[in-house]
Amino acid sequence: MDLAVYLLYTVALALQLVGAGLVVLDVRQAQRNLDSFKKKLDEAQTAKDEHIKALAKQSGRSYPGFGGGRIKGPTISPLAFEPIANQLGPSAPIERQALTEFVQSQYAVSKQRRWVGVILLFIGVLAGYAGSMLSVA
């Protein structure tokens, strides 16, 4: 009986460790994916800020015209800089690409591996409980 209890505890511990290890791998992968996503969003924000600065430089600028005159370029309202940058700037494609890569990388981890880890963890807990009950009996 004592050998069976020790064996049950050992199996429970092994299952819990393997299950927890698989869950930790999944969590680490998710964290890496989030870090990469955040980095790409920061890149998109930087591109958007640069685009807004470029729009501000171009707004109301005048150019030398033919015959010695000046041609005044269009004046863009400062309130319109951000909407223009969101729709026409380089940040929108970067954000879409970042989101697409994030979603695809989240599903790169096998759901089977994820759930096998969780199931092993729970089986290990149940085996530990059974070992505890047998050791008291």
C-alpha positions as protocol buffer text, in pm:
chain_id: "A"
residue {
  index: 1
  type: MET
  ca { x: 0 y: 0 z: 0 }
}
residue {
  index: 2
  type: ASP
  ca { x: 280 y: 242 z: 88 }
}
residue {
  index: 3
  type: LEU
  ca { x: 452 y: 174 z: -243 }
}
residue {
  index: 4
  type: ALA
  ca { x: 128 y: 242 z: -433 }
}
residue {
  index: 5
  type: VAL
  ca { x: 81 y: 572 z: -250 }
}
residue {
  index: 6
  type: TYR
  ca { x: 440 y: 681 z: -323 }
}
residue {
  index: 7
  type: LEU
  ca { x: 399 y: 578 z: -684 }
}
residue {
  index: 8
  type: LEU
  ca { x: 71 y: 770 z: -710 }
}
residue {
  index: 9
  type: TYR
  ca { x: 232 y: 1082 z: -561 }
}
residue {
  index: 10
  type: THR
  ca { x: 524 y: 1053 z: -802 }
}
residue {
  index: 11
  type: VAL
  ca { x: 295 y: 1017 z: -1101 }
}
residue {
  index: 12
  type: ALA
  ca { x: 87 y: 1312 z: -976 }
}
residue {
  index: 13
  type: LEU
  ca { x: 395 y: 1530 z: -940 }
}
residue {
  index: 14
  type: ALA
  ca { x: 526 y: 1432 z: -1284 }
}
residue {
  index: 15
  type: LEU
  ca { x: 190 y: 1506 z: -1449 }
}
residue {
  index: 16
  type: GLN
  ca { x: 163 y: 1839 z: -1271 }
}
residue {
  index: 17
  type: LEU
  ca { x: 515 y: 1941 z: -1371 }
}
residue {
  index: 18
  type: VAL
  ca { x: 469 y: 1842 z: -1735 }
}
residue {
  index: 19
  type: GLY
  ca { x: 127 y: 2009 z: -1752 }
}
residue {
  index: 20
  type: ALA
  ca { x: 256 y: 2325 z: -1585 }
}
residue {
  index: 21
  type: GLY
  ca { x: 555 y: 2326 z: -1821 }
}
residue {
  index: 22
  type: LEU
  ca { x: 328 y: 2313 z: -2127 }
}
residue {
  index: 23
  type: VAL
  ca { x: 110 y: 2590 z: -1986 }
}
residue {
  index: 24
  type: VAL
  ca { x: 419 y: 2803 z: -1913 }
}
residue {
  index: 25
  type: LEU
  ca { x: 540 y: 2752 z: -2272 }
}
residue {
  index: 26
  type: ASP
  ca { x: 205 y: 2875 z: -2398 }
}
residue {
  index: 27
  type: VAL
  ca { x: 211 y: 3179 z: -2170 }
}
residue {
  index: 28
  type: ARG
  ca { x: 567 y: 3266 z: -2277 }
}
residue {
  index: 29
  type: GLN
  ca { x: 468 y: 3241 z: -2645 }
}
residue {
  index: 30
  type: ALA
  ca { x: 168 y: 3466 z: -2586 }
}
residue {
  index: 31
  type: GLN
  ca { x: 390 y: 3718 z: -2406 }
}
residue {
  index: 32
  type: ARG
  ca { x: 640 y: 3720 z: -2695 }
}
residue {
  index: 33
  type: ASN
  ca { x: 353 y: 3775 z: -2938 }
}
residue {
  index: 34
  type: LEU
  ca { x: 223 y: 4067 z: -2732 }
}
residue {
  index: 35
  type: ASP
  ca { x: 569 y: 4223 z: -2708 }
}
residue {
  index: 36
  type: SER
  ca { x: 611 y: 4198 z: -3085 }
}
residue {
  index: 37
  type: PHE
  ca { x: 264 y: 4346 z: -3140 }
}
residue {
  index: 38
  type: LYS
  ca { x: 339 y: 4638 z: -2907 }
}
residue {
  index: 39
  type: LYS
  ca { x: 670 y: 4702 z: -3085 }
}
residue {
  index: 40
  type: LYS
  ca { x: 497 y: 4715 z: -3426 }
}
residue {
  index: 41
  type: LEU
  ca { x: 227 y: 4948 z: -3290 }
}
residue {
  index: 42
  type: ASP
  ca { x: 500 y: 5177 z: -3158 }
}
residue {
  index: 43
  type: GLU
  ca { x: 660 y: 5174 z: -3505 }
}
residue {
  index: 44
  type: ALA
  ca { x: 323 y: 5266 z: -3656 }
}
residue {
  index: 45
  type: GLN
  ca { x: 283 y: 5553 z: -3410 }
}
residue {
  index: 46
  type: THR
  ca { x: 632 y: 5682 z: -3497 }
}
residue {
  index: 47
  type: ALA
  ca { x: 548 y: 5668 z: -3868 }
}
residue {
  index: 48
  type: LYS
  ca { x: 221 y: 5850 z: -3801 }
}
residue {
  index: 49
  type: ASP
  ca { x: 399 y: 6124 z: -3602 }
}
residue {
  index: 50
  type: GLU
  ca { x: 651 y: 6171 z: -3883 }
}
residue {
  index: 51
  type: HIS
  ca { x: 369 y: 6192 z: -4136 }
}
residue {
  index: 52
  type: ILE
  ca { x: 191 y: 6457 z: -3927 }
}
residue {
  index: 53
  type: LYS
  ca { x: 514 y: 6659 z: -3907 }
}
residue {
  index: 54
  type: ALA
  ca { x: 552 y: 6635 z: -4285 }
}
residue {
  index: 55
  type: LEU
  ca { x: 192 y: 6752 z: -4333 }
}
residue {
  index: 56
  type: ALA
  ca { x: 254 y: 7047 z: -4101 }
}
residue {
  index: 57
  type: LYS
  ca { x: 563 y: 7145 z: -4302 }
}
residue {
  index: 58
  type: GLN
  ca { x: 372 y: 7133 z: -4630 }
}
residue {
  index: 59
  type: SER
  ca { x: 64 y: 7319 z: -4507 }
}
residue {
  index: 60
  type: GLY
  ca { x: 53 y: 7674 z: -4639 }
}
residue {
  index: 61
  type: ARG
  ca { x: 388 y: 7649 z: -4810 }
}
residue {
  index: 62
  type: SER
  ca { x: 452 y: 7864 z: -5114 }
}
residue {
  index: 63
  type: TYR
  ca { x: 652 y: 7772 z: -5422 }
}
residue {
  index: 64
  type: PRO
  ca { x: 829 y: 7985 z: -5682 }
}
residue {
  index: 65
  type: GLY
  ca { x: 596 y: 8037 z: -5974 }
}
residue {
  index: 66
  type: PHE
  ca { x: 651 y: 8101 z: -6342 }
}
residue {
  index: 67
  type: GLY
  ca { x: 746 y: 8455 z: -6428 }
}
residue {
  index: 68
  type: GLY
  ca { x: 873 y: 8546 z: -6080 }
}
residue {
  index: 69
  type: GLY
  ca { x: 549 y: 8501 z: -5883 }
}
residue {
  index: 70
  type: ARG
  ca { x: 473 y: 8270 z: -5591 }
}
residue {
  index: 71
  type: ILE
  ca { x: 227 y: 7983 z: -5584 }
}
residue {
  index: 72
  type: LYS
  ca { x: 66 y: 7927 z: -5246 }
}
residue {
  index: 73
  type: GLY
  ca { x: 8 y: 7564 z: -5163 }
}
residue {
  index: 74
  type: PRO
  ca { x: -302 y: 7437 z: -4984 }
}
residue {
  index: 75
  type: THR
  ca { x: -345 y: 7513 z: -4616 }
}
residue {
  index: 76
  type: ILE
  ca { x: -441 y: 7212 z: -4410 }
}
residue {
  index: 77
  type: SER
  ca { x: -615 y: 7267 z: -4079 }
}
residue {
  index: 78
  type: PRO
  ca { x: -415 y: 7130 z: -3785 }
}
residue {
  index: 79
  type: LEU
  ca { x: -731 y: 6947 z: -3678 }
}
residue {
  index: 80
  type: ALA
  ca { x: -719 y: 6749 z: -4002 }
}
residue {
  index: 81
  type: PHE
  ca { x: -359 y: 6631 z: -3964 }
}
residue {
  index: 82
  type: GLU
  ca { x: -439 y: 6325 z: -3754 }
}
residue {
  index: 83
  type: PRO
  ca { x: -739 y: 6201 z: -3957 }
}
residue {
  index: 84
  type: ILE
  ca { x: -539 y: 6244 z: -4278 }
}
residue {
  index: 85
  type: ALA
  ca { x: -242 y: 6061 z: -4127 }
}
residue {
  index: 86
  type: ASN
  ca { x: -471 y: 5781 z: -4006 }
}
residue {
  index: 87
  type: GLN
  ca { x: -633 y: 5727 z: -4345 }
}
residue {
  index: 88
  type: LEU
  ca { x: -358 y: 5808 z: -4591 }
}
residue {
  index: 89
  type: GLY
  ca { x: -38 y: 5775 z: -4393 }
}
residue {
  index: 90
  type: PRO
  ca { x: 194 y: 5479 z: -4354 }
}
residue {
  index: 91
  type: SER
  ca { x: 69 y: 5396 z: -4004 }
}
residue {
  index: 92
  type: ALA
  ca { x: -256 y: 5226 z: -4110 }
}
residue {
  index: 93
  type: PRO
  ca { x: -88 y: 4951 z: -4319 }
}
residue {
  index: 94
  type: ILE
  ca { x: 171 y: 4896 z: -4045 }
}
residue {
  index: 95
  type: GLU
  ca { x: -105 y: 4858 z: -3786 }
}
residue {
  index: 96
  type: ARG
  ca { x: -302 y: 4618 z: -4008 }
}
residue {
  index: 97
  type: GLN
  ca { x: 11 y: 4409 z: -4070 }
}
residue {
  index: 98
  type: ALA
  ca { x: 92 y: 4405 z: -3698 }
}
residue {
  index: 99
  type: LEU
  ca { x: -259 y: 4292 z: -3613 }
}
residue {
  index: 100
  type: THR
  ca { x: -254 y: 4022 z: -3881 }
}
residue {
  index: 101
  type: GLU
  ca { x: 83 y: 3891 z: -3765 }
}
residue {
  index: 102
  type: PHE
  ca { x: -31 y: 3896 z: -3401 }
}
residue {
  index: 103
  type: VAL
  ca { x: -346 y: 3695 z: -3470 }
}
residue {
  index: 104
  type: GLN
  ca { x: -157 y: 3445 z: -3686 }
}
residue {
  index: 105
  type: SER
  ca { x: 118 y: 3402 z: -3426 }
}
residue {
  index: 106
  type: GLN
  ca { x: -139 y: 3342 z: -3151 }
}
residue {
  index: 107
  type: TYR
  ca { x: -268 y: 3045 z: -3345 }
}
residue {
  index: 108
  type: ALA
  ca { x: 80 y: 2915 z: -3426 }
}
residue {
  index: 109
  type: VAL
  ca { x: 75 y: 2740 z: -3089 }
}
residue {
  index: 110
  type: SER
  ca { x: -115 y: 2417 z: -3118 }
}
residue {
  index: 111
  type: LYS
  ca { x: -443 y: 2415 z: -2930 }
}
residue {
  index: 112
  type: GLN
  ca { x: -380 y: 2048 z: -2872 }
}
residue {
  index: 113
  type: ARG
  ca { x: -53 y: 2122 z: -2688 }
}
residue {
  index: 114
  type: ARG
  ca { x: -225 y: 2390 z: -2482 }
}
residue {
  index: 115
  type: TRP
  ca { x: -510 y: 2167 z: -2373 }
}
residue {
  index: 116
  type: VAL
  ca { x: -287 y: 1864 z: -2318 }
}
residue {
  index: 117
  type: GLY
  ca { x: -92 y: 2078 z: -2068 }
}
residue {
  index: 118
  type: VAL
  ca { x: -407 y: 2185 z: -1887 }
}
residue {
  index: 119
  type: ILE
  ca { x: -546 y: 1830 z: -1880 }
}
residue {
  index: 120
  type: LEU
  ca { x: -219 y: 1687 z: -1750 }
}
residue {
  index: 121
  type: LEU
  ca { x: -214 y: 1950 z: -1480 }
}
residue {
  index: 122
  type: PHE
  ca { x: -565 y: 1862 z: -1366 }
}
residue {
  index: 123
  type: ILE
  ca { x: -502 y: 1486 z: -1382 }
}
residue {
  index: 124
  type: GLY
  ca { x: -193 y: 1544 z: -1170 }
}
residue {
  index: 125
  type: VAL
  ca { x: -398 y: 1735 z: -914 }
}
residue {
  index: 126
  type: LEU
  ca { x: -657 y: 1456 z: -905 }
}
residue {
  index: 127
  type: ALA
  ca { x: -387 y: 1190 z: -871 }
}
residue {
  index: 128
  type: GLY
  ca { x: -234 y: 1388 z: -584 }
}
residue {
  index: 129
  type: TYR
  ca { x: -574 y: 1406 z: -417 }
}
residue {
  index: 130
  type: ALA
  ca { x: -620 y: 1032 z: -462 }
}
residue {
  index: 131
  type: GLY
  ca { x: -274 y: 974 z: -311 }
}
residue {
  index: 132
  type: SER
  ca { x: -365 y: 1190 z: -15 }
}
residue {
  index: 133
  type: MET
  ca { x: -685 y: 997 z: 42 }
}
residue {
  index: 134
  type: LEU
  ca { x: -505 y: 663 z: 18 }
}
residue {
  index: 135
  type: SER
  ca { x: -234 y: 771 z: 261 }
}
residue {
  index: 136
  type: VAL
  ca { x: -496 y: 861 z: 523 }
}
residue {
  index: 137
  type: ALA
  ca { x: -695 y: 542 z: 477 }
}
